[in-house]
């Protein structure tokens, strides 16, 4: 898995624009949560769809960015959580045990 680390709020505009050309996933991860760690490991064990970019957000360290993501895309904050962004909109979000690479690939297609 080639994570792109989401560490600057300015990256959010880039993600929005980038999603016009290809689907983008934001994985919101709590480094203090064992469920979040399991979800991350499950994603990393599976083959990521080649046409999707994956961003990793450490929401403990970058809580301000996590809050901004929830605000921009109109989703309730959860952890762990994946958001699929296509054409500037969040078209799919899932959390906890529902996070599966196969479903992300299906939704991204």
MOPAC internal coordinates of N, CA, C and O (Angstrom, degrees):
PM7 1SCF
backbone

  N    0.0000 0     0.00 0     0.00 0    0    0    0
  C    1.4588 1     0.00 0     0.00 0    1    0    0
  C    1.5226 1   107.95 1     0.00 0    2    1    0
  O    1.2310 1   121.07 1   -53.07 1    3    2    1
  N    1.2886 1   115.55 1   126.93 1    3    2    1
  C    1.4603 1   121.07 1   177.64 1    5    3    2
  C    1.5213 1   109.03 1  -102.75 1    6    5    3
  O    1.2310 1   121.17 1   -92.42 1    7    6    5
  N    1.3310 1   115.36 1    87.58 1    7    6    5
  C    1.4552 1   120.38 1   178.90 1    9    7    6
  C    1.5275 1   110.55 1   -72.61 1   10    9    7
  O    1.2310 1   120.70 1   -40.49 1   11   10    9
  N    1.3052 1   116.27 1   139.51 1   11   10    9
  C    1.4581 1   122.24 1   168.42 1   13   11   10
  C    1.5207 1   104.79 1  -103.38 1   14   13   11
  O    1.2310 1   120.56 1   -60.53 1   15   14   13
  N    1.3089 1   116.53 1   119.47 1   15   14   13
  C    1.4583 1   120.13 1  -175.52 1   17   15   14
  C    1.5266 1   110.39 1   -75.95 1   18   17   15
  O    1.2310 1   121.59 1   -52.16 1   19   18   17
  N    1.3095 1   114.55 1   127.84 1   19   18   17
  C    1.4629 1   122.61 1   178.47 1   21   19   18
  C    1.5224 1   107.29 1   -95.51 1   22   21   19
  O    1.2310 1   121.26 1   -76.36 1   23   22   21
  N    1.3338 1   115.19 1   103.64 1   23   22   21
  C    1.4602 1   120.81 1  -173.48 1   25   23   22
  C    1.5264 1   113.67 1  -126.81 1   26   25   23
  O    1.2310 1   120.62 1   172.88 1   27   26   25
  N    1.3166 1   116.42 1    -7.12 1   27   26   25
  C    1.4663 1   120.99 1  -177.57 1   29   27   26
  C    1.5289 1   109.19 1  -130.39 1   30   29   27
  O    1.2310 1   120.55 1   -45.24 1   31   30   29
  N    1.3022 1   116.55 1   134.76 1   31   30   29
  C    1.4557 1   120.42 1   179.05 1   33   31   30
  C    1.5249 1   111.76 1   -60.10 1   34   33   31
  O    1.2310 1   119.93 1   151.44 1   35   34   33
  N    1.3246 1   117.73 1   -28.56 1   35   34   33
  C    1.4640 1   121.41 1   179.56 1   37   35   34
  C    1.5287 1   111.89 1   -64.78 1   38   37   35
  O    1.2310 1   119.91 1   158.36 1   39   38   37
  N    1.3271 1   117.77 1   -21.64 1   39   38   37
  C    1.4659 1   120.83 1   178.08 1   41   39   38
  C    1.5262 1   111.54 1   -66.43 1   42   41   39
  O    1.2310 1   120.01 1   157.16 1   43   42   41
  N    1.3185 1   117.59 1   -22.84 1   43   42   41
  C    1.4618 1   120.34 1  -177.28 1   45   43   42
  C    1.5215 1   112.09 1   -63.49 1   46   45   43
  O    1.2310 1   120.03 1   142.28 1   47   46   45
  N    1.3089 1   117.54 1   -37.72 1   47   46   45
  C    1.4669 1   120.64 1   176.44 1   49   47   46
  C    1.5242 1   109.86 1   -67.29 1   50   49   47
  O    1.2310 1   120.30 1   140.31 1   51   50   49
  N    1.3137 1   117.02 1   -39.69 1   51   50   49
  C    1.4696 1   120.96 1   177.17 1   53   51   50
  C    1.5349 1   110.13 1   -61.72 1   54   53   51
  O    1.2310 1   120.36 1   137.25 1   55   54   53
  N    1.3334 1   116.92 1   -42.75 1   55   54   53
  C    1.4674 1   120.92 1   178.58 1   57   55   54
  C    1.5259 1   110.24 1   -61.37 1   58   57   55
  O    1.2310 1   120.65 1   135.51 1   59   58   57
  N    1.3189 1   116.36 1   -44.49 1   59   58   57
  C    1.4677 1   119.91 1   179.44 1   61   59   58
  C    1.5242 1   110.90 1   -58.36 1   62   61   59
  O    1.2310 1   120.33 1   133.13 1   63   62   61
  N    1.3243 1   116.97 1   -46.87 1   63   62   61
  C    1.4637 1   121.06 1   179.78 1   65   63   62
  C    1.5254 1   111.71 1   -68.06 1   66   65   63
  O    1.2310 1   120.73 1   138.15 1   67   66   65
  N    1.3042 1   116.21 1   -41.85 1   67   66   65
  C    1.4657 1   122.09 1   179.98 1   69   67   66
  C    1.5320 1   111.12 1   -60.88 1   70   69   67
  O    1.2310 1   120.59 1   146.72 1   71   70   69
  N    1.3267 1   116.47 1   -33.28 1   71   70   69
  C    1.4570 1   120.67 1  -177.68 1   73   71   70
  C    1.5288 1   112.77 1   -69.11 1   74   73   71
  O    1.2310 1   120.19 1   169.57 1   75   74   73
  N    1.3338 1   117.23 1   -10.43 1   75   74   73
  C    1.4633 1   120.08 1   174.06 1   77   75   74
  C    1.5180 1   111.42 1   -74.27 1   78   77   75
  O    1.2310 1   120.39 1   157.62 1   79   78   77
  N    1.3331 1   116.86 1   -22.38 1   79   78   77
  C    1.4639 1   122.09 1  -178.88 1   81   79   78
  C    1.5259 1   113.17 1  -102.04 1   82   81   79
  O    1.2310 1   120.67 1   149.97 1   83   82   81
  N    1.3289 1   116.32 1   -30.03 1   83   82   81
  C    1.4584 1   120.39 1   179.67 1   85   83   82
  C    1.5240 1   109.18 1  -158.02 1   86   85   83
  O    1.2310 1   120.35 1   -28.08 1   87   86   85
  N    1.3426 1   116.94 1   151.92 1   87   86   85
  C    1.4597 1   119.15 1   178.53 1   89   87   86
  C    1.5253 1   111.17 1   -63.49 1   90   89   87
  O    1.2310 1   121.34 1   -33.53 1   91   90   89
  N    1.3289 1   115.04 1   146.47 1   91   90   89
  C    1.4661 1   122.10 1   179.96 1   93   91   90
  C    1.5322 1   108.02 1  -128.46 1   94   93   91
  O    1.2310 1   120.81 1   -45.14 1   95   94   93
  N    1.3235 1   116.05 1   134.86 1   95   94   93
  C    1.4562 1   121.76 1   176.01 1   97   95   94
  C    1.5222 1   108.46 1  -109.40 1   98   97   95
  O    1.2310 1   121.08 1   -44.89 1   99   98   97
  N    1.3252 1   115.55 1   135.11 1   99   98   97
  C    1.4646 1   121.49 1   169.84 1  101   99   98
  C    1.5197 1   106.10 1  -110.59 1  102  101   99
  O    1.2310 1   120.56 1   -59.14 1  103  102  101
  N    1.3271 1   116.54 1   120.86 1  103  102  101
  C    1.4589 1   121.72 1   176.23 1  105  103  102
  C    1.5184 1   107.53 1  -104.03 1  106  105  103
  O    1.2310 1   120.99 1   -66.40 1  107  106  105
  N    1.3309 1   115.71 1   113.60 1  107  106  105
  C    1.4661 1   121.57 1   179.49 1  109  107  106
  C    1.5209 1   107.68 1   -93.09 1  110  109  107
  O    1.2310 1   121.16 1   -63.33 1  111  110  109
  N    1.3205 1   115.38 1   116.67 1  111  110  109
  C    1.4651 1   122.20 1  -171.43 1  113  111  110
  C    1.5221 1   111.11 1  -120.70 1  114  113  111
  O    1.2310 1   121.26 1   -48.85 1  115  114  113
  N    1.3250 1   115.19 1   131.15 1  115  114  113
  C    1.4632 1   120.54 1   172.13 1  117  115  114
  C    1.5157 1   108.56 1   -97.26 1  118  117  115
  O    1.2310 1   120.69 1   -62.85 1  119  118  117
  N    1.3095 1   116.29 1   117.15 1  119  118  117
  C    1.4627 1   120.91 1  -178.82 1  121  119  118
  C    1.5227 1   112.06 1   -71.86 1  122  121  119
  O    1.2310 1   119.88 1   174.74 1  123  122  121
  N    1.3258 1   117.84 1    -5.26 1  123  122  121
  C    1.4650 1   122.37 1   179.61 1  125  123  122
  C    1.5254 1   112.86 1  -103.33 1  126  125  123
  O    1.2310 1   119.94 1  -175.88 1  127  126  125
  N    1.3207 1   117.71 1     4.12 1  127  126  125
  C    1.4620 1   121.37 1  -171.56 1  129  127  126
  C    1.5257 1   111.15 1  -118.92 1  130  129  127
  O    1.2310 1   120.43 1   -55.10 1  131  130  129
  N    1.3128 1   116.78 1   124.90 1  131  130  129
  C    1.4700 1   120.78 1  -179.31 1  133  131  130
  C    1.5307 1   111.32 1   -68.28 1  134  133  131
  O    1.2310 1   119.60 1   146.85 1  135  134  133
  N    1.3253 1   118.36 1   -33.15 1  135  134  133
  C    1.4637 1   120.49 1   177.36 1  137  135  134
  C    1.5250 1   110.17 1   -65.29 1  138  137  135
  O    1.2310 1   120.84 1   139.99 1  139  138  137
  N    1.3202 1   116.00 1   -40.01 1  139  138  137
  C    1.4578 1   120.89 1   177.41 1  141  139  138
  C    1.5299 1   110.51 1   -64.32 1  142  141  139
  O    1.2310 1   120.39 1   139.17 1  143  142  141
  N    1.3228 1   116.86 1   -40.83 1  143  142  141
  C    1.4675 1   121.05 1   178.36 1  145  143  142
  C    1.5248 1   110.44 1   -62.75 1  146  145  143
  O    1.2310 1   120.26 1   139.70 1  147  146  145
  N    1.3323 1   117.10 1   -40.30 1  147  146  145
  C    1.4656 1   120.22 1   178.85 1  149  147  146
  C    1.5260 1   110.98 1   -66.23 1  150  149  147
  O    1.2310 1   120.12 1   139.18 1  151  150  149
  N    1.3243 1   117.37 1   -40.82 1  151  150  149
  C    1.4607 1   120.52 1   178.87 1  153  151  150
  C    1.5301 1   110.42 1   -63.38 1  154  153  151
  O    1.2310 1   120.49 1   138.89 1  155  154  153
  N    1.3102 1   116.68 1   -41.11 1  155  154  153
  C    1.4713 1   121.28 1   178.61 1  157  155  154
  C    1.5191 1   110.43 1   -63.44 1  158  157  155
  O    1.2310 1   120.21 1   135.43 1  159  158  157
  N    1.3299 1   117.21 1   -44.57 1  159  158  157
  C    1.4690 1   120.85 1   179.40 1  161  159  158
  C    1.5256 1   111.07 1   -63.18 1  162  161  159
  O    1.2310 1   120.22 1   140.29 1  163  162  161
  N    1.3365 1   117.18 1   -39.71 1  163  162  161
  C    1.4749 1   120.08 1   178.22 1  165  163  162
  C    1.5208 1   110.67 1   -61.66 1  166  165  163
  O    1.2310 1   120.34 1   137.23 1  167  166  165
  N    1.3242 1   116.96 1   -42.77 1  167  166  165
  C    1.4652 1   119.86 1   178.04 1  169  167  166
  C    1.5141 1   111.26 1   -63.66 1  170  169  167
  O    1.2310 1   120.44 1   138.25 1  171  170  169
  N    1.3082 1   116.76 1   -41.75 1  171  170  169
  C    1.4641 1   120.72 1  -176.37 1  173  171  170
  C    1.5267 1   112.86 1   -71.05 1  174  173  171
  O    1.2310 1   119.95 1   157.30 1  175  174  173
  N    1.3309 1   117.70 1   -22.70 1  175  174  173
  C    1.4693 1   120.96 1   178.45 1  177  175  174
  C    1.5225 1   112.16 1   -78.24 1  178  177  175
  O    1.2310 1   120.39 1   157.01 1  179  178  177
  N    1.3034 1   116.85 1   -22.99 1  179  178  177
  C    1.4667 1   121.58 1  -177.46 1  181  179  178
  C    1.5216 1   110.69 1   -93.95 1  182  181  179
  O    1.2310 1   121.32 1   -21.38 1  183  182  181
  N    1.3160 1   115.08 1   158.62 1  183  182  181
  C    1.4610 1   119.76 1   176.90 1  185  183  182
  C    1.5237 1   108.88 1   -81.27 1  186  185  183
  O    1.2310 1   121.18 1   -54.61 1  187  186  185
  N    1.3096 1   115.34 1   125.39 1  187  186  185
  C    1.4676 1   121.11 1  -179.74 1  189  187  186
  C    1.5235 1   109.64 1   -77.13 1  190  189  187
  O    1.2310 1   120.03 1   -38.24 1  191  190  189
  N    1.3285 1   117.55 1   141.76 1  191  190  189
  C    1.4634 1   119.88 1   175.31 1  193  191  190
  C    1.5268 1   109.74 1   -60.42 1  194  193  191
  O    1.2310 1   120.63 1   -48.17 1  195  194  193
  N    1.3176 1   116.41 1   131.83 1  195  194  193
  C    1.4539 1   121.43 1  -174.73 1  197  195  194
  C    1.5115 1   115.30 1   -62.68 1  198  197  195
  O    1.2310 1   120.22 1   153.21 1  199  198  197
  N    1.3148 1   117.18 1   -26.79 1  199  198  197
  C    1.4663 1   120.65 1  -175.83 1  201  199  198
  C    1.5190 1   113.12 1   -90.01 1  202  201  199
  O    1.2310 1   120.05 1  -170.88 1  203  202  201
  N    1.3321 1   117.52 1     9.12 1  203  202  201
  C    1.4625 1   121.48 1  -176.72 1  205  203  202
  C    1.5258 1   109.27 1  -117.88 1  206  205  203
  O    1.2310 1   120.47 1   -45.24 1  207  206  205
  N    1.3214 1   116.70 1   134.76 1  207  206  205
  C    1.4651 1   121.22 1   173.80 1  209  207  206
  C    1.5161 1   108.36 1   -94.59 1  210  209  207
  O    1.2310 1   120.87 1   -39.71 1  211  210  209
  N    1.3307 1   115.93 1   140.29 1  211  210  209
  C    1.4540 1   121.81 1  -177.87 1  213  211  210
  C    1.5240 1   110.70 1  -116.98 1  214  213  211
  O    1.2310 1   121.13 1   -59.51 1  215  214  213
  N    1.3275 1   115.45 1   120.49 1  215  214  213
  C    1.4569 1   122.41 1   176.16 1  217  215  214
  C    1.5240 1   108.98 1  -105.01 1  218  217  215
  O    1.2310 1   121.28 1   -39.97 1  219  218  217
  N    1.3188 1   115.15 1   140.03 1  219  218  217
  C    1.4680 1   123.16 1  -179.77 1  221  219  218
  C    1.5228 1   108.34 1  -111.97 1  222  221  219
  O    1.2310 1   120.98 1   -55.04 1  223  222  221
  N    1.3346 1   115.74 1   124.96 1  223  222  221
  C    1.4550 1   120.81 1   179.47 1  225  223  222
  C    1.5239 1   109.64 1  -119.67 1  226  225  223
  O    1.2310 1   120.75 1   -65.73 1  227  226  225
  N    1.3254 1   116.17 1   114.27 1  227  226  225
  C    1.4628 1   122.71 1   172.91 1  229  227  226
  C    1.5194 1   105.97 1   -78.74 1  230  229  227
  O    1.2310 1   120.71 1   -81.56 1  231  230  229
  N    1.3341 1   116.25 1    98.44 1  231  230  229
  C    1.4645 1   118.17 1  -171.59 1  233  231  230
  C    1.5156 1   113.59 1   -76.52 1  234  233  231
  O    1.2310 1   119.76 1   167.62 1  235  234  233
  N    1.3100 1   118.06 1   -12.38 1  235  234  233
  C    1.4676 1   119.33 1   173.78 1  237  235  234
  C    1.5320 1   108.71 1   -73.45 1  238  237  235
  O    1.2310 1   121.24 1   132.86 1  239  238  237
  N    1.3004 1   115.24 1   -47.14 1  239  238  237
  C    1.4646 1   120.74 1  -177.72 1  241  239  238
  C    1.5296 1   112.34 1   -74.80 1  242  241  239
  O    1.2310 1   121.02 1   146.38 1  243  242  241
  N    1.3264 1   115.65 1   -33.62 1  243  242  241
  C    1.4690 1   120.55 1  -175.05 1  245  243  242
  C    1.5303 1   110.52 1  -122.81 1  246  245  243
  O    1.2310 1   120.91 1  -126.23 1  247  246  245
  N    1.3059 1   115.87 1    53.77 1  247  246  245
  C    1.4637 1   121.06 1  -177.93 1  249  247  246
  C    1.5204 1   111.55 1   -59.78 1  250  249  247
  O    1.2310 1   119.99 1   145.18 1  251  250  249
  N    1.3270 1   117.63 1   -34.82 1  251  250  249
  C    1.4686 1   120.55 1   179.02 1  253  251  250
  C    1.5297 1   111.19 1   -61.11 1  254  253  251
  O    1.2310 1   120.26 1   141.78 1  255  254  253
  N    1.3226 1   117.11 1   -38.22 1  255  254  253
  C    1.4647 1   120.65 1   178.68 1  257  255  254
  C    1.5248 1   109.71 1   -69.97 1  258  257  255
  O    1.2310 1   120.63 1   138.85 1  259  258  257
  N    1.3259 1   116.40 1   -41.15 1  259  258  257
  C    1.4627 1   120.87 1   178.13 1  261  259  258
  C    1.5301 1   110.53 1   -59.53 1  262  261  259
  O    1.2310 1   120.53 1   135.79 1  263  262  261
  N    1.3172 1   116.59 1   -44.21 1  263  262  261
  C    1.4714 1   120.70 1   177.71 1  265  263  262
  C    1.5179 1   111.05 1   -62.06 1  266  265  263
  O    1.2310 1   120.71 1   139.85 1  267  266  265
  N    1.3188 1   116.25 1   -40.15 1  267  266  265
  C    1.4656 1   120.93 1  -179.44 1  269  267  266
  C    1.5312 1   110.95 1   -67.10 1  270  269  267
  O    1.2310 1   120.22 1   141.01 1  271  270  269
  N    1.3247 1   117.18 1   -38.99 1  271  270  269
  C    1.4645 1   121.72 1   176.78 1  273  271  270
  C    1.5356 1   109.55 1   -59.09 1  274  273  271
  O    1.2310 1   120.51 1   132.62 1  275  274  273
  N    1.3295 1   116.62 1   -47.38 1  275  274  273
  C    1.4633 1   120.93 1   179.20 1  277  275  274
  C    1.5247 1   110.84 1   -60.27 1  278  277  275
  O    1.2310 1   120.72 1   139.70 1  279  278  277
  N    1.3101 1   116.22 1   -40.30 1  279  278  277
  C    1.4620 1   121.50 1  -179.69 1  281  279  278
  C    1.5264 1   111.81 1   -67.53 1  282  281  279
  O    1.2310 1   120.48 1   131.51 1  283  282  281
  N    1.3164 1   116.69 1   -48.49 1  283  282  281
  C    1.4713 1   121.40 1  -177.34 1  285  283  282
  C    1.5223 1   111.41 1   -62.11 1  286  285  283
  O    1.2310 1   120.60 1   134.97 1  287  286  285
  N    1.3287 1   116.47 1   -45.03 1  287  286  285
  C    1.4603 1   120.25 1  -172.46 1  289  287  286
  C    1.5298 1   113.85 1   -97.88 1  290  289  287
  O    1.2310 1   120.22 1  -179.51 1  291  290  289
  N    1.3218 1   117.19 1     0.49 1  291  290  289
  C    1.4495 1   120.48 1   174.68 1  293  291  290
  C    1.5207 1   114.17 1    64.17 1  294  293  291
  O    1.2310 1   121.02 1  -142.72 1  295  294  293
  N    1.3193 1   115.65 1    37.28 1  295  294  293
  C    1.4694 1   120.01 1   178.89 1  297  295  294
  C    1.5190 1   109.42 1  -114.57 1  298  297  295
  O    1.2310 1   121.43 1   -31.08 1  299  298  297
  N    1.3134 1   114.88 1   148.92 1  299  298  297
  C    1.4546 1   120.89 1   175.63 1  301  299  298
  C    1.5277 1   108.68 1   -73.13 1  302  301  299
  O    1.2310 1   120.09 1   -46.86 1  303  302  301
  N    1.3214 1   117.42 1   133.14 1  303  302  301
  C    1.4614 1   121.95 1  -179.86 1  305  303  302
  C    1.5229 1   110.47 1   -65.70 1  306  305  303
  O    1.2310 1   121.00 1   -49.44 1  307  306  305
  N    1.3294 1   115.70 1   130.56 1  307  306  305
  C    1.4578 1   122.33 1   171.61 1  309  307  306
  C    1.5127 1   107.83 1  -141.14 1  310  309  307
  O    1.2310 1   121.15 1   -13.37 1  311  310  309
  N    1.3128 1   115.40 1   166.63 1  311  310  309
  C    1.4556 1   120.55 1   179.03 1  313  311  310
  C    1.5244 1   108.57 1  -151.01 1  314  313  311
  O    1.2310 1   120.69 1   -54.33 1  315  314  313
  N    1.3048 1   116.28 1   125.67 1  315  314  313
  C    1.4620 1   128.52 1    -4.94 1  317  315  314
  C    1.5263 1   110.49 1   -72.48 1  318  317  315
  O    1.2310 1   121.74 1   -18.93 1  319  318  317
  N    1.3120 1   114.28 1   161.07 1  319  318  317
  C    1.4594 1   119.53 1  -178.50 1  321  319  318
  C    1.5236 1   109.73 1  -153.57 1  322  321  319
  O    1.2310 1   120.77 1   -38.81 1  323  322  321
  N    1.3349 1   116.14 1   141.19 1  323  322  321
  C    1.4604 1   121.08 1   170.51 1  325  323  322
  C    1.5175 1   108.50 1  -116.43 1  326  325  323
  O    1.2310 1   121.27 1   -39.26 1  327  326  325
  N    1.3053 1   115.17 1   140.74 1  327  326  325
  C    1.4553 1   122.67 1   173.62 1  329  327  326
  C    1.5128 1   107.19 1  -123.91 1  330  329  327
  O    1.2310 1   120.53 1   -48.37 1  331  330  329
  N    1.3122 1   116.60 1   131.63 1  331  330  329
  C    1.4533 1   121.92 1   174.92 1  333  331  330
  C    1.5156 1   107.56 1  -103.09 1  334  333  331
  O    1.2310 1   120.79 1   -58.45 1  335  334  333
  N    1.3216 1   116.09 1   121.55 1  335  334  333
  C    1.4569 1   122.55 1  -177.28 1  337  335  334
  C    1.5258 1   108.68 1  -108.80 1  338  337  335
  O    1.2310 1   120.86 1   -56.95 1  339  338  337
  N    1.3239 1   115.96 1   123.05 1  339  338  337
  C    1.4673 1   122.47 1   176.83 1  341  339  338
  C    1.5192 1   107.78 1  -134.25 1  342  341  339
  O    1.2310 1   121.10 1   -49.43 1  343  342  341
  N    1.3190 1   115.50 1   130.57 1  343  342  341
  C    1.4736 1   121.17 1   179.25 1  345  343  342
  C    1.5258 1   112.19 1    51.82 1  346  345  343
  O    1.2310 1   121.36 1  -138.98 1  347  346  345
  N    1.3362 1   114.99 1    41.02 1  347  346  345
  C    1.4591 1   120.99 1   174.99 1  349  347  346
  C    1.5121 1   115.51 1    78.27 1  350  349  347
  O    1.2310 1   119.91 1  -176.53 1  351  350  349
  N    1.3326 1   117.78 1     3.47 1  351  350  349
  C    1.4635 1   122.04 1  -177.48 1  353  351  350
  C    1.5272 1   110.29 1  -122.18 1  354  353  351
  O    1.2310 1   121.01 1   -31.33 1  355  354  353
  N    1.3113 1   115.68 1   148.67 1  355  354  353
  C    1.4586 1   120.03 1   172.23 1  357  355  354
  C    1.5226 1   106.73 1   -81.47 1  358  357  355
  O    1.2310 1   120.62 1   -68.08 1  359  358  357
  N    1.3315 1   116.42 1   111.92 1  359  358  357
  C    1.4615 1   121.10 1  -177.16 1  361  359  358
  C    1.5226 1   112.32 1   -99.09 1  362  361  359
  O    1.2310 1   120.39 1   169.66 1  363  362  361
  N    1.3218 1   116.86 1   -10.34 1  363  362  361
  C    1.4691 1   120.84 1  -178.41 1  365  363  362
  C    1.5142 1   108.06 1  -160.65 1  366  365  363
  O    1.2310 1   120.69 1   -42.80 1  367  366  365
  N    1.3306 1   116.28 1   137.20 1  367  366  365
  C    1.4588 1   119.48 1   170.21 1  369  367  366
  C    1.5169 1   108.23 1  -144.45 1  370  369  367
  O    1.2310 1   121.52 1   -32.53 1  371  370  369
  N    1.3163 1   114.70 1   147.47 1  371  370  369
  C    1.4612 1   121.64 1  -177.94 1  373  371  370
  C    1.5153 1   108.22 1  -148.82 1  374  373  371
  O    1.2310 1   121.12 1   -22.33 1  375  374  373
  N    1.3144 1   115.47 1   157.67 1  375  374  373
  C    1.4567 1   118.96 1  -179.82 1  377  375  374
  C    1.5200 1   111.00 1  -139.90 1  378  377  375
  O    1.2310 1   121.94 1   -11.21 1  379  378  377
  N    1.3089 1   113.88 1   168.79 1  379  378  377
  C    1.4589 1   124.37 1   175.12 1  381  379  378
  C    1.5330 1   112.22 1    49.24 1  382  381  379
  O    1.2310 1   120.27 1    49.50 1  383  382  381
  N    1.3260 1   117.09 1  -130.50 1  383  382  381
  C    1.4621 1   121.99 1  -175.89 1  385  383  382
  C    1.5107 1   114.42 1   -67.67 1  386  385  383
  O    1.2310 1   119.99 1   167.04 1  387  386  385
  N    1.3236 1   117.63 1   -12.96 1  387  386  385
  C    1.4597 1   121.05 1   178.90 1  389  387  386
  C    1.5160 1   113.90 1   -79.15 1  390  389  387
  O    1.2310 1   120.09 1   174.43 1  391  390  389
  N    1.3196 1   117.43 1    -5.57 1  391  390  389
  C    1.4676 1   121.26 1  -178.86 1  393  391  390
  C    1.5268 1   108.54 1   -78.11 1  394  393  391
  O    1.2310 1   121.01 1   -67.24 1  395  394  393
  N    1.3330 1   115.67 1   112.76 1  395  394  393
  C    1.4616 1   121.80 1  -179.60 1  397  395  394
  C    1.5205 1   109.35 1  -139.98 1  398  397  395
  O    1.2310 1   120.81 1   -44.26 1  399  398  397
  N    1.3227 1   116.05 1   135.74 1  399  398  397
  C    1.4605 1   120.97 1  -179.46 1  401  399  398
  C    1.5287 1   111.49 1   -61.40 1  402  401  399
  O    1.2310 1   120.27 1   141.22 1  403  402  401
  N    1.3412 1   117.10 1   -38.78 1  403  402  401
  C    1.4646 1   120.04 1  -179.20 1  405  403  402
  C    1.5256 1   110.94 1   -60.80 1  406  405  403
  O    1.2310 1   120.19 1   140.09 1  407  406  405
  N    1.3178 1   117.25 1   -39.91 1  407  406  405
  C    1.4528 1   120.75 1   179.85 1  409  407  406
  C    1.5319 1   110.81 1   -71.14 1  410  409  407
  O    1.2310 1   120.52 1   142.05 1  411  410  409
  N    1.3160 1   116.61 1   -37.95 1  411  410  409
  C    1.4696 1   120.35 1   176.44 1  413  411  410
  C    1.5311 1   109.28 1   -60.31 1  414  413  411
  O    1.2310 1   120.61 1   133.97 1  415  414  413
  N    1.3438 1   116.43 1   -46.03 1  415  414  413
  C    1.4673 1   120.98 1   179.62 1  417  415  414
  C    1.5260 1   111.08 1   -61.12 1  418  417  415
  O    1.2310 1   120.84 1   137.08 1  419  418  417
  N    1.3305 1   116.00 1   -42.92 1  419  418  417
  C    1.4630 1   120.82 1   179.53 1  421  419  418
  C    1.5333 1   110.79 1   -62.53 1  422  421  419
  O    1.2310 1   120.31 1   134.91 1  423  422  421
  N    1.3112 1   117.01 1   -45.09 1  423  422  421
  C    1.4562 1   121.32 1  -179.03 1  425  423  422
  C    1.5291 1   112.30 1   -69.56 1  426  425  423
  O    1.2310 1   120.44 1   151.00 1  427  426  425
  N    1.3239 1   116.77 1   -29.00 1  427  426  425
  C    1.4608 1   121.40 1  -177.85 1  429  427  426
  C    1.5263 1   112.14 1   -78.19 1  430  429  427
  O    1.2310 1   120.64 1   157.38 1  431  430  429
  N    1.3312 1   116.38 1   -22.62 1  431  430  429
  C    1.4747 1   120.78 1  -175.74 1  433  431  430
  C    1.5200 1   112.21 1   -67.01 1  434  433  431
  O    1.2310 1   120.10 1   180.00 1  435  434  433

